[in-house]
Amino acid sequence: SFRMVRTTGGRVAILIGLIWGAHHGFAQWVTQTITLNPGWNAVYLEVQPANDDCDALFSGIPVESVWAWNRRSSSVQFIQDPNQLVIGQPDWLTYLPADDPARATRNLFALKGARPYLIKLRAGSSATTWTVTGQPLTRHFDWLPDSLNFAGFAVGTVSAPTFQDFFSASTALAGQPIYRLSPTGQWSLVSTPAVTTFRSGEAFWIYCKGASTFSGPVQVTLEQGDGLVYGRKLTEQTLRIKNNSASLRTLTLQLLASQPPPDTNSPLLAGPVPLSYYQSDAAAGQFTWINFPNQLQKSLQPAEEWVLQLEVNRLQMAAFTPPTNNPGVLYQSILQVSDDKGARAVVAVTAQGLTDYSPTAAGGHLA
């Protein structure tokens, strides 16, 4: 077994925790797909589920238990073997399915996006595909200093960065110990971070030496709120994208289609949000709005920032005729920001059109 080691003088050999500030956008939808294997799985949930109820989320999934880190200010225990976790301990919230004899002791009822989880599948089960449809999130990190933190990040599903490259620009995280869950269900040290890559949807432990607010090599700052929400009257917003890495990066912006809403209470998807970006070339005397292309790229030096003015083109919105009874109508898109090393961030985009589609169904709402 592996035990927590506490020492005096403010030093703790192994701690865990992370404050996650995660705020969802409004009614634009993506689906995250995660493979769950028999036994323990360390999962990073990128999206805020449309239905966050644990019973609904794990319906048809052979789940034995689900564990969410319950961040507290005091020093807590890191357990190398997840099988030693005890239901009811204050450092973890636990979900148990309906057929578990101890279900009454559960204290985890809903999942939040942009958070890591431990999910245990029943013995004898097969690998299972878990799909979660929800809203993309922007995240703000506040790491627990001088401690291991339970963490996860959005990365590419085809090409992902190495641990060393991803954290290279952070003085608090670069070169610090990282632990990932092995196939045997034990936490094991990543011995070669220079060549070991992230896995999409995976959570892990990483030590943070001192204070940090590092949120990844791609840092996105929005003008207001947690998405590009234009509403009915707003026409322009500013998006700031910073190369938060230690090397030259090529940043790519893609405006992607939103999936249809997964329930009948969310605003209907009327179509994508047509955007333009402002191009300013003082030398050539050119100042103009350009329709957003299939992808927009720019190379940035370390710490360099790309400032984009984005305008919604309501006259270009597709015509839409909603049913008589509806929960409201929104034009919805997804803006993906990625670098050439596999790091990424996702921004929700919504706008109302020139036509006023007021909600006519009970409980309908517009963002």
C-alpha positions in Angstrom: 0.0 0.0 0.0 1.0 3.7 -0.3 0.4 6.1 2.5 0.3 9.9 2.8 3.4 11.3 4.4 2.9 14.4 6.5 5.8 16.5 7.9 6.0 19.6 10.0 7.1 23.0 8.8 4.5 23.2 6.1 5.9 20.4 3.9 3.8 17.6 2.8 5.4 14.8 0.8 2.3 14.0 -1.3 -0.9 16.1 -1.6 -3.6 16.4 -4.1 -6.1 18.9 -5.3 -7.0 21.6 -7.7 -9.6 24.4 -7.8 -11.3 24.5 -11.1 -13.2 27.5 -12.2 -15.4 26.3 -15.0 -18.3 28.2 -16.4 -20.4 27.0 -19.3 -21.4 28.8 -22.4 -24.9 28.8 -23.7 -26.6 26.1 -25.8 -23.9 25.0 -28.2 -23.2 21.3 -28.2 -20.3 18.9 -28.7 -19.9 15.3 -27.8 -16.9 13.9 -25.9 -16.2 10.2 -26.4 -14.2 8.3 -23.7 -13.3 4.6 -23.6 -13.7 3.1 -20.2 -11.8 -0.1 -19.4 -12.6 -2.7 -16.7 -11.3 -1.5 -13.4 -10.1 2.1 -12.7 -10.2 4.9 -15.2 -8.8 8.5 -14.7 -11.0 10.7 -16.8 -11.1 14.3 -17.7 -14.6 15.5 -18.7 -14.2 18.5 -21.1 -17.9 19.4 -21.5 -20.7 20.4 -19.1 -23.2 17.6 -19.7 -26.6 18.6 -20.9 -28.0 16.2 -18.3 -25.6 16.2 -15.4 -27.4 13.6 -13.3 -25.1 10.7 -12.6 -27.9 8.1 -13.0 -28.6 9.4 -16.4 -25.0 9.8 -17.4 -24.1 6.2 -16.5 -27.2 4.5 -17.7 -26.2 1.4 -19.5 -22.5 1.7 -18.3 -21.3 -1.0 -16.0 -20.1 1.4 -13.4 -19.2 0.3 -9.9 -18.3 3.7 -8.5 -17.4 7.3 -9.6 -15.1 9.5 -7.5 -14.8 13.3 -7.7 -12.0 15.2 -5.9 -13.6 17.4 -3.2 -11.0 20.1 -2.9 -10.3 21.4 0.6 -7.8 23.8 1.9 -6.1 21.3 4.3 -3.5 18.7 3.3 -5.1 15.5 2.1 -4.1 12.0 1.2 -2.8 10.7 -2.1 -3.4 6.9 -2.5 -1.3 5.0 -5.0 -3.9 2.2 -5.2 -7.4 3.6 -5.8 -8.9 0.4 -4.3 -7.9 1.9 -0.9 -10.4 4.8 -1.4 -13.1 4.8 1.3 -16.6 5.9 0.7 -17.5 8.9 3.0 -14.0 10.3 3.4 -14.1 14.1 3.2 -11.6 14.4 0.4 -13.8 12.6 -2.2 -17.4 12.6 -3.3 -18.7 9.3 -4.5 -21.4 8.0 -6.8 -22.8 4.5 -6.5 -25.3 3.0 -8.9 -28.9 2.0 -8.0 -28.1 -1.7 -7.4 -25.2 -1.0 -4.9 -26.2 -2.0 -1.3 -24.4 1.1 0.0 -26.1 3.5 -2.5 -27.6 5.5 0.4 -24.1 6.6 1.4 -23.4 8.3 -2.0 -22.8 12.1 -2.0 -22.0 12.7 -5.7 -25.2 13.2 -7.7 -24.1 15.3 -10.7 -21.0 15.8 -12.8 -19.4 19.1 -13.6 -17.4 19.7 -16.8 -13.7 20.7 -16.9 -13.0 18.4 -14.0 -11.2 15.1 -13.5 -12.9 11.9 -12.2 -12.0 8.4 -11.2 -14.5 5.9 -12.7 -14.4 2.2 -11.8 -16.1 -0.3 -14.0 -17.3 -3.6 -12.6 -15.0 -6.7 -12.6 -15.7 -8.9 -15.7 -17.1 -6.0 -17.8 -15.8 -5.2 -21.2 -14.3 -1.9 -22.5 -17.2 0.5 -22.9 -17.6 3.7 -25.0 -19.0 6.5 -22.9 -20.4 9.5 -24.8 -21.3 12.8 -23.1 -23.0 15.6 -25.0 -22.7 19.0 -23.4 -21.5 22.5 -23.7 -17.9 23.5 -24.3 -16.2 25.2 -21.4 -13.6 27.9 -20.8 -11.5 27.2 -17.7 -9.6 29.2 -15.1 -7.0 27.3 -13.0 -5.9 28.0 -9.5 -3.4 25.3 -8.6 -2.8 24.1 -5.1 0.8 25.2 -4.5 3.5 22.9 -3.3 1.3 19.9 -3.9 0.3 17.3 -6.4 -2.9 18.3 -8.3 -5.5 16.1 -10.0 -5.7 17.6 -13.4 -6.7 17.3 -17.1 -6.6 19.4 -20.2 -8.2 19.5 -23.6 -5.8 18.1 -26.3 -6.1 16.8 -29.8 -7.5 13.3 -30.3 -5.1 12.5 -33.2 -2.0 14.5 -32.3 -1.3 15.4 -28.6 1.6 17.2 -27.0 4.2 15.7 -24.7 4.0 16.4 -21.0 7.4 18.2 -21.1 6.4 20.4 -24.0 3.0 21.2 -22.6 4.3 22.5 -19.3 7.6 23.9 -20.5 6.6 27.6 -20.0 5.3 27.2 -16.5 8.0 27.6 -13.8 5.7 25.9 -11.3 4.9 22.8 -13.4 7.9 22.3 -15.7 10.0 19.3 -14.7 7.7 18.4 -11.8 6.6 14.8 -11.1 3.6 13.5 -13.1 1.6 10.3 -12.3 -0.8 8.6 -14.6 -3.0 5.6 -14.0 -1.4 2.3 -15.3 -3.3 -0.6 -16.8 -2.9 -2.4 -13.5 -4.9 0.4 -11.8 -1.9 1.9 -9.9 -0.6 5.4 -10.1 2.8 5.3 -11.7 5.5 8.0 -12.3 5.9 9.3 -15.9 9.6 8.6 -16.3 10.1 10.1 -19.8 7.9 13.2 -20.0 9.9 14.4 -23.0 8.5 11.6 -25.2 5.3 10.7 -23.3 2.2 12.3 -24.8 -1.2 13.3 -23.3 -4.2 11.1 -24.0 -7.4 12.9 -24.8 -9.9 12.7 -22.0 -7.3 11.5 -19.4 -6.7 12.9 -15.9 -3.4 12.6 -14.1 -1.5 14.0 -11.0 1.1 16.7 -11.4 3.1 18.5 -8.8 2.9 22.3 -8.6 5.9 24.0 -7.1 4.6 27.3 -5.8 1.5 29.2 -7.0 0.4 29.0 -10.6 -2.6 30.0 -12.8 -1.2 28.2 -15.9 -4.1 27.0 -18.1 -2.2 25.5 -21.0 0.0 26.6 -24.0 -3.1 28.1 -25.7 -4.5 30.8 -23.5 -7.9 32.3 -24.6 -9.3 35.5 -23.0 -12.8 36.6 -23.8 -14.1 40.1 -23.7 -17.0 39.1 -21.4 -18.5 36.0 -19.9 -17.3 32.6 -21.0 -18.2 32.5 -24.6 -18.8 34.7 -27.6 -22.4 35.4 -26.7 -23.8 38.1 -29.1 -27.4 37.9 -28.0 -29.8 40.0 -30.1 -28.0 43.4 -30.3 -24.3 42.9 -29.8 -22.3 42.9 -33.1 -18.6 42.9 -32.1 -16.4 41.2 -29.5 -12.7 40.9 -29.0 -10.9 37.5 -28.6 -7.4 37.4 -27.3 -5.2 34.3 -27.9 -1.8 34.1 -26.3 1.0 31.7 -27.0 1.5 30.5 -23.5 4.3 28.1 -24.4 8.1 28.4 -24.5 8.5 28.1 -28.3 7.2 29.4 -31.6 3.7 28.1 -32.3 1.3 28.2 -35.2 -2.2 28.9 -33.9 -5.3 27.7 -35.9 -8.8 28.9 -35.5 -11.7 26.9 -36.9 -15.4 27.7 -36.8 -17.1 24.4 -36.4 -20.8 23.3 -36.5 -22.7 22.8 -33.3 -24.4 19.5 -32.8 -28.2 19.6 -32.4 -29.5 20.2 -28.9 -29.7 16.9 -27.0 -33.0 17.8 -25.2 -36.3 19.5 -25.8 -35.7 22.3 -23.3 -32.7 23.9 -25.0 -33.1 26.6 -27.7 -33.4 25.1 -31.2 -30.4 25.2 -33.5 -31.3 27.6 -36.3 -27.9 27.3 -38.0 -24.3 28.4 -37.6 -23.2 31.9 -36.5 -21.6 33.7 -39.5 -18.6 35.7 -38.3 -16.2 38.2 -39.8 -12.8 39.3 -38.5 -11.3 42.8 -38.8 -8.1 43.1 -40.8 -6.0 46.2 -40.2 -3.0 46.9 -42.4 -1.8 50.4 -41.7 1.1 50.2 -44.2 -1.3 49.4 -47.0 -4.0 51.7 -45.7 -6.4 48.7 -45.7 -9.0 48.4 -42.9 -11.8 46.0 -43.6 -14.0 43.1 -42.3 -13.4 39.7 -43.9 -15.7 36.7 -43.7 -14.2 34.0 -41.5 -12.5 31.4 -43.6 -12.5 27.6 -43.1 -9.5 28.2 -40.9 -7.4 31.2 -39.8 -3.8 30.8 -38.9 -1.1 32.9 -37.3 2.4 32.1 -35.9 3.1 33.5 -32.5 6.4 33.9 -30.5 6.4 32.9 -26.8 4.1 35.3 -24.8 2.9 36.9 -28.0 -0.8 37.7 -28.2 -3.2 37.6 -31.1 -6.0 40.1 -30.8 -9.0 39.4 -33.0 -12.2 41.5 -33.4 -15.0 39.2 -34.4 -18.3 40.5 -35.8 -21.5 38.6 -36.2 -23.2 38.8 -39.7 -26.9 38.6 -39.0 -27.8 39.3 -42.6 -25.9 36.1 -43.6 -27.8 33.9 -41.1 -29.7 31.0 -42.7 -33.5 31.3 -42.8 -35.2 29.2 -40.1 -38.8 28.4 -39.5 -39.3 27.1 -36.0 -42.3 24.9 -34.9 -45.2 26.5 -33.2 -44.2 25.4 -29.8 -40.5 25.8 -29.2 -38.1 26.6 -26.3 -36.5 29.4 -28.2 -34.1 29.7 -31.2 -30.4 30.4 -31.3 -27.7 30.4 -34.0 -24.9 28.3 -32.6 -21.3 27.4 -33.4 -18.1 26.2 -31.9 -14.8 28.1 -32.3 -11.8 25.8 -31.8 -8.4 27.3 -31.1 -5.4 24.8 -31.4 -1.7 25.0 -31.8 0.6 22.8 -33.9 1.6 20.7 -30.9 -1.8 19.3 -30.1 -3.0 21.7 -27.4 -6.4 23.3 -27.9 -9.2 25.3 -26.4 -12.9 25.5 -27.4 -15.1 28.6 -27.3 -18.9 28.6 -27.5 -20.5 31.0 -30.0 -24.2 32.1 -30.0 -26.3 34.8 -31.4 -30.0 35.6 -32.0 -31.0 36.6 -35.5 -32.9 39.5 -37.0 -36.2 37.7 -36.4 -37.5 37.5 -32.8 -38.3 33.9 -32.1 -39.7 34.1 -28.6 -40.0 30.9 -26.6 -43.5 29.5 -26.8 -43.0 26.2 -24.9 -43.2 26.1 -21.1 -39.8 26.3 -19.6 -38.2 27.6 -22.7 -35.3 30.0 -22.5 -32.9 32.0 -24.5 -29.3 32.7 -23.7 
